[in-house]
């Protein structure tokens, strides 16, 4: 098995092949952005010209596509983790995705969809909450914090929690 470290060889073709093999191994685990792969190559000591050549070739053949990565990331993280637009944008920025690509990937999420997802998250949490008569403040703080950690704005979080908490209290009264 070949090592992940570039061999101390002056043969540029061999170094390029090693860099390509590394990128392909990383891409078989999960999709990655160009910036993530570039970081891995740099970390392992590959020169910039070798990295650029390998990454350009992988982009040309469609194995690296930051726009596709961003769309899949947004879809997955919204459904599975309930992330809001702000959190999704931050996650994509840390993965090295350009702001233009981020904006495009988040364009389909409008305010209504954002609110609807927040309501679903709060309803699911409230179903598991034990609501005493005097702990609305504690429940409110916990639920608003949960939404804030997922990237929803404070105003939206307070509004959604207020409405859903009142609806849950009414539902339990009946």
C-alpha positions as CSV (number, residue, x, y, z in Angstrom):
1,X,0.0,0.0,0.0
2,X,1.4,3.4,-0.9
3,X,1.9,6.0,1.8
4,X,-0.1,9.2,2.0
5,X,3.1,11.1,2.3
6,X,4.7,12.3,-1.0
7,X,7.8,10.4,-1.6
8,X,11.0,12.4,-1.7
9,X,11.4,12.1,-5.4
10,X,12.2,14.6,-8.0
11,X,10.0,12.9,-10.5
12,X,7.1,15.3,-11.0
13,X,5.0,12.7,-12.8
14,X,5.2,10.4,-9.8
15,X,4.4,13.2,-7.4
16,X,1.4,14.2,-9.5
17,X,0.2,10.6,-9.5
18,X,0.6,10.3,-5.7
19,X,-1.4,13.6,-5.3
20,X,-4.1,12.3,-7.6
21,X,-4.3,9.0,-5.8
22,X,-4.7,10.8,-2.5
23,X,-7.5,13.0,-3.8
24,X,-9.3,10.0,-5.2
25,X,-9.1,8.2,-1.9
26,X,-10.5,11.2,-0.1
27,X,-13.3,11.6,-2.6
28,X,-14.3,7.9,-2.2
29,X,-15.0,8.6,1.5
30,X,-17.3,11.6,0.8
31,X,-17.7,14.6,-1.6
32,X,-15.2,17.4,-0.9
33,X,-14.7,20.9,-2.0
34,X,-11.7,22.0,-4.0
35,X,-10.4,24.0,-0.9
36,X,-10.7,20.9,1.3
37,X,-8.6,18.8,-1.1
38,X,-6.1,21.6,-1.6
39,X,-5.7,21.8,2.2
40,X,-5.0,18.1,2.4
41,X,-2.4,18.3,-0.4
42,X,-0.7,21.2,1.2
43,X,-0.7,19.5,4.6
44,X,1.0,16.6,3.1
45,X,3.7,18.7,1.4
46,X,2.7,18.7,-2.2
47,X,3.9,21.7,-4.1
48,X,1.4,24.2,-5.3
49,X,1.9,23.5,-9.0
50,X,1.3,19.7,-8.5
51,X,-1.8,20.5,-6.4
52,X,-3.2,22.9,-9.0
53,X,-2.7,20.5,-11.9
54,X,-4.3,17.6,-10.0
55,X,-7.3,19.7,-8.8
56,X,-7.8,21.3,-12.2
57,X,-7.9,17.8,-13.8
58,X,-10.4,16.5,-11.2
59,X,-12.6,19.5,-11.7
60,X,-12.5,19.1,-15.5
61,X,-13.7,15.5,-15.2
62,X,-16.4,16.4,-12.8
63,X,-15.1,14.8,-9.6
64,X,-14.8,18.2,-7.9
65,X,-17.8,20.5,-8.2
66,X,-18.3,23.0,-5.4
67,X,-21.7,24.1,-6.6
68,X,-23.0,20.5,-6.6
69,X,-21.3,19.9,-3.2
70,X,-23.0,23.0,-1.8
71,X,-26.5,22.0,-3.0
72,X,-26.2,18.5,-1.6
73,X,-24.8,19.9,1.7
74,X,-27.6,22.4,2.1
75,X,-30.3,19.7,1.3
76,X,-28.8,17.2,3.7
77,X,-28.1,19.5,6.6
78,X,-31.6,21.1,6.4
79,X,-33.3,17.8,6.4
80,X,-31.1,15.9,8.9
81,X,-29.9,18.6,11.2
82,X,-32.6,21.2,10.7
83,X,-30.0,23.9,10.0
84,X,-31.0,27.5,9.1
85,X,-29.6,29.6,6.3
86,X,-27.1,31.4,8.5
87,X,-25.6,28.2,9.9
88,X,-25.5,26.5,6.5
89,X,-23.7,29.5,5.0
90,X,-21.1,29.4,7.8
91,X,-20.5,25.7,7.4
92,X,-20.0,26.1,3.6
93,X,-17.6,29.0,4.2
94,X,-15.5,26.8,6.5
95,X,-15.3,24.2,3.7
96,X,-13.9,26.9,1.4
97,X,-17.0,27.4,-0.8
98,X,-17.1,30.8,-2.6
99,X,-19.8,33.2,-1.4
100,X,-21.4,33.3,-4.9
101,X,-21.8,29.5,-4.8
102,X,-23.2,29.7,-1.3
103,X,-25.8,32.3,-2.2
104,X,-26.9,30.2,-5.2
105,X,-27.2,27.0,-3.0
106,X,-29.3,28.9,-0.4
107,X,-31.4,30.7,-2.9
108,X,-34.2,28.2,-2.8
109,X,-34.7,28.6,0.9
110,X,-37.2,31.5,1.4
111,X,-38.4,33.0,4.6
112,X,-41.5,30.8,4.6
113,X,-39.5,27.6,4.2
114,X,-37.1,28.7,6.9
115,X,-40.0,29.4,9.3
116,X,-41.7,26.1,8.5
117,X,-38.6,24.1,9.3
118,X,-38.2,26.0,12.6
119,X,-41.8,25.3,13.5
120,X,-41.3,21.5,12.7
121,X,-38.2,21.5,15.0
122,X,-40.0,23.3,17.9
123,X,-43.1,21.0,17.6
124,X,-41.0,17.9,17.7
125,X,-39.2,19.2,20.8
126,X,-42.4,20.3,22.5
127,X,-44.0,16.9,22.1
128,X,-41.2,15.5,24.4
129,X,-41.3,18.4,26.9
130,X,-43.1,18.2,30.2
131,X,-44.8,21.5,30.6
132,X,-45.4,22.7,34.1
133,X,-47.5,25.8,34.6
134,X,-44.6,27.9,35.8
135,X,-41.7,27.0,33.5
136,X,-42.6,28.7,30.2
137,X,-39.5,30.9,30.5
138,X,-37.2,27.9,30.9
139,X,-38.8,26.1,28.0
140,X,-38.8,29.2,25.9
141,X,-35.1,29.8,26.6
142,X,-34.2,26.2,25.8
143,X,-36.2,26.1,22.5
144,X,-34.9,29.6,21.3
145,X,-31.4,28.4,22.1
146,X,-31.9,25.2,20.1
147,X,-33.0,27.3,17.1
148,X,-30.2,29.8,17.5
149,X,-27.6,27.0,17.5
150,X,-29.0,25.8,14.3
151,X,-28.7,29.2,12.7
152,X,-32.2,30.7,12.9
153,X,-32.5,34.4,13.7
154,X,-33.4,35.5,17.2
155,X,-36.6,37.2,16.1
156,X,-37.8,34.2,14.2
157,X,-36.9,31.9,17.0
158,X,-38.8,33.9,19.6
159,X,-41.9,34.2,17.4
160,X,-42.0,30.5,16.4
161,X,-41.5,29.4,20.0
162,X,-44.2,31.7,21.3
163,X,-46.7,30.5,18.8
164,X,-45.9,26.8,19.1
165,X,-45.7,26.9,22.9
166,X,-49.2,28.5,23.1
167,X,-50.5,25.9,20.5
168,X,-49.0,23.0,22.5
169,X,-50.5,24.3,25.8
170,X,-53.9,24.6,24.1
171,X,-53.6,21.1,22.6
172,X,-52.8,19.6,26.0
173,X,-55.7,21.4,27.6
174,X,-58.2,19.7,25.3
